[in-house]
């Protein structure tokens, strides 16, 4: 039965091209031949009687190094002077154009060299461009951000994330532990930081350094 519908669809397509398309008389046999050739090809290779099988997207792995939708984790000033450069960089990052993402932030830093958000964004872009590895250039960008504002949460958060992705679990644990200790209870990034730190410590296992004894 399904082949009957396929044949009728092919005839309607041919008729549409000939009459609605107003093909010249000399071109009509070629149009009909093209439709019939497609029908023959489908008959040889297609399987219309098989049931459909929708493709299910593979779930993203859990862990302390997964991608972040908000690349600044709510730590950036989205309405300040750096907003346009961060927005442009995020657009490039979403399409995999990590080099352009870094270059756009470098342009922003030429105008605002002391902006913490731009330095952090540059560090993130350089980490992404390096395949998730903390490169010397990315480490320098995070250091420059921390120098501009030692109390800003973004430089240690994303530096720790890059360390974890690069395999430096001890370094990431130290940086994140210090950040957690000084983060307010209602900080928007605290819950995410606690989750990632717990996952990090679980991955470290026996390598986890002992906690310092409480002061008397």
C-alpha positions as CSV (number, residue, x, y, z in Angstrom):
1,X,0.0,0.0,0.0
2,X,2.8,2.4,0.8
3,X,4.3,2.0,-2.6
4,X,1.0,3.2,-4.1
5,X,1.2,6.4,-2.2
6,X,4.9,6.8,-3.2
7,X,3.9,6.3,-6.9
8,X,1.1,8.9,-6.6
9,X,3.4,11.4,-5.0
10,X,5.9,10.9,-7.8
11,X,3.1,11.5,-10.4
12,X,2.0,14.6,-8.6
13,X,5.5,16.0,-8.5
14,X,6.0,15.4,-12.2
15,X,2.6,17.0,-13.0
16,X,3.4,20.0,-10.8
17,X,6.7,20.5,-12.6
18,X,5.2,20.2,-16.1
19,X,2.0,22.2,-15.7
20,X,2.5,24.5,-12.7
21,X,6.1,25.1,-13.6
22,X,5.1,25.7,-17.3
23,X,8.0,23.7,-18.6
24,X,8.6,23.8,-22.4
25,X,7.4,20.8,-24.3
26,X,11.0,19.8,-25.1
27,X,11.8,19.7,-21.4
28,X,8.8,17.7,-20.2
29,X,10.3,14.2,-21.0
30,X,13.4,15.1,-19.1
31,X,11.4,16.2,-16.0
32,X,9.4,12.9,-16.1
33,X,12.6,10.9,-16.5
34,X,14.2,12.7,-13.5
35,X,11.2,11.8,-11.3
36,X,11.1,8.2,-12.4
37,X,14.9,7.9,-11.8
38,X,14.4,9.1,-8.3
39,X,11.6,6.7,-7.7
40,X,13.7,3.8,-9.0
41,X,16.6,4.8,-6.8
42,X,14.4,4.9,-3.8
43,X,12.9,1.5,-4.7
44,X,16.4,0.0,-4.8
45,X,17.7,1.6,-1.6
46,X,14.8,2.8,0.5
47,X,12.9,0.9,3.2
48,X,9.5,2.7,3.6
49,X,8.0,-0.3,5.4
50,X,10.3,-0.2,8.3
51,X,9.1,1.5,11.4
52,X,10.6,4.9,12.3
53,X,13.4,5.0,14.9
54,X,13.9,8.5,16.3
55,X,17.5,9.3,17.3
56,X,17.9,9.9,21.0
57,X,20.6,12.5,21.9
58,X,23.3,11.1,24.2
59,X,23.1,12.5,27.7
60,X,25.9,14.8,28.6
61,X,28.3,13.4,31.2
62,X,28.1,14.7,34.7
63,X,31.2,16.1,36.5
64,X,33.0,19.1,37.7
65,X,34.2,20.0,34.2
66,X,31.0,20.1,32.2
67,X,30.2,23.0,30.0
68,X,28.6,26.1,31.6
69,X,25.7,27.7,29.9
70,X,26.3,31.1,31.6
71,X,30.0,31.3,31.1
72,X,30.4,33.8,33.8
73,X,28.1,32.0,36.3
74,X,26.3,35.2,37.2
75,X,29.6,36.8,38.3
76,X,29.9,39.3,35.5
77,X,28.3,42.7,35.1
78,X,26.0,42.2,32.1
79,X,25.3,45.9,31.9
80,X,28.7,47.4,32.4
81,X,31.2,48.6,29.8
82,X,32.4,45.0,29.1
83,X,28.9,43.6,28.4
84,X,29.1,44.0,24.6
85,X,32.4,42.3,24.4
86,X,31.4,39.4,26.7
87,X,28.2,39.0,24.7
88,X,30.1,38.9,21.4
89,X,32.6,36.4,22.8
90,X,29.8,34.2,24.2
91,X,28.2,34.1,20.7
92,X,31.5,32.9,19.1
93,X,31.9,30.4,21.9
94,X,28.5,28.8,21.3
95,X,29.4,28.2,17.6
96,X,32.9,26.8,18.4
97,X,34.8,29.9,17.2
98,X,37.0,30.1,20.2
99,X,39.8,32.0,18.5
100,X,37.4,34.8,17.5
101,X,36.0,34.7,21.1
102,X,39.4,35.4,22.5
103,X,40.2,38.1,19.9
104,X,36.9,39.9,20.7
105,X,37.8,40.0,24.4
106,X,41.3,41.2,23.6
107,X,39.8,44.1,21.7
108,X,37.7,44.9,24.7
109,X,40.7,44.9,26.9
110,X,42.4,47.4,24.7
111,X,39.6,49.8,25.7
112,X,39.1,48.6,29.3
113,X,42.4,47.1,30.4
114,X,41.4,46.9,34.1
115,X,38.0,45.2,33.6
116,X,37.9,42.0,35.6
117,X,35.1,40.5,33.6
118,X,37.0,40.8,30.3
119,X,40.1,39.2,31.8
120,X,38.1,36.3,33.2
121,X,36.3,35.9,29.8
122,X,39.6,35.9,28.1
123,X,40.8,33.1,30.4
124,X,37.7,31.1,29.6
125,X,38.0,31.6,25.9
126,X,41.7,30.6,25.9
127,X,40.9,27.4,27.9
128,X,38.2,26.5,25.4
129,X,40.5,27.3,22.5
130,X,43.1,24.9,24.1
131,X,40.6,22.1,24.3
132,X,39.8,22.6,28.0
133,X,43.4,22.7,29.1
134,X,44.8,25.5,31.3
135,X,47.5,27.1,29.1
136,X,50.0,29.6,30.4
137,X,48.2,32.3,28.6
138,X,44.9,31.3,30.2
139,X,46.5,31.2,33.6
140,X,48.0,34.7,33.0
141,X,44.5,36.0,32.1
142,X,43.0,34.7,35.4
143,X,46.0,36.1,37.4
144,X,45.5,39.5,35.8
145,X,41.8,39.4,36.7
146,X,42.6,38.5,40.3
147,X,45.1,41.4,40.5
148,X,42.4,43.8,39.4
149,X,39.9,42.6,42.1
150,X,41.2,40.1,44.7
151,X,37.7,39.7,46.2
152,X,36.0,38.9,42.9
153,X,34.7,35.3,42.8
154,X,35.1,34.7,39.1
155,X,38.9,34.4,38.7
156,X,39.4,31.6,41.3
157,X,36.2,29.9,40.2
158,X,37.1,29.6,36.6
159,X,40.8,29.1,37.3
160,X,39.9,26.1,39.5
161,X,37.6,24.8,36.7
162,X,40.4,24.9,34.2
163,X,42.7,23.2,36.6
164,X,40.2,20.4,37.2
165,X,39.7,19.9,33.5
166,X,43.5,19.8,33.0
167,X,44.0,17.2,35.6
168,X,45.3,19.4,38.4
169,X,42.8,18.2,41.0
170,X,44.8,19.3,44.0
171,X,45.3,22.8,42.6
172,X,41.6,23.0,41.9
173,X,40.7,21.8,45.3
174,X,42.9,24.4,47.0
175,X,41.5,27.3,44.9
176,X,37.9,26.3,45.2
177,X,38.2,25.6,48.9
178,X,39.5,29.1,49.5
179,X,36.7,30.6,47.4
180,X,34.0,28.6,49.2
181,X,35.4,29.7,52.6
182,X,34.9,33.4,51.7
183,X,31.6,33.0,49.7
184,X,28.4,34.4,51.4
185,X,25.7,31.8,52.1
186,X,23.3,33.5,49.6
187,X,25.9,33.9,46.8
188,X,24.4,32.8,43.5
189,X,27.5,30.7,42.6
190,X,27.8,29.0,46.0
191,X,25.5,26.0,45.3
192,X,27.2,25.2,42.0
193,X,30.6,25.6,43.6
194,X,29.7,23.2,46.4
195,X,28.5,20.6,44.0
196,X,31.6,20.8,41.8
197,X,33.9,20.8,44.8
198,X,32.1,17.6,46.2
199,X,32.5,15.9,42.8
200,X,36.2,17.0,42.6
201,X,36.9,15.6,46.1
202,X,35.1,12.3,45.2
203,X,37.3,12.0,42.1
204,X,40.5,12.7,44.1
205,X,39.8,9.9,46.6
206,X,42.9,9.0,48.6
207,X,44.7,12.1,47.1
208,X,42.4,14.4,49.1
209,X,44.5,16.3,51.6
210,X,43.4,16.1,55.2
211,X,41.4,18.9,56.6
212,X,43.3,21.3,58.9
213,X,42.4,20.9,62.6
214,X,40.0,23.5,64.0
215,X,41.6,26.2,66.1
216,X,41.2,25.7,69.9
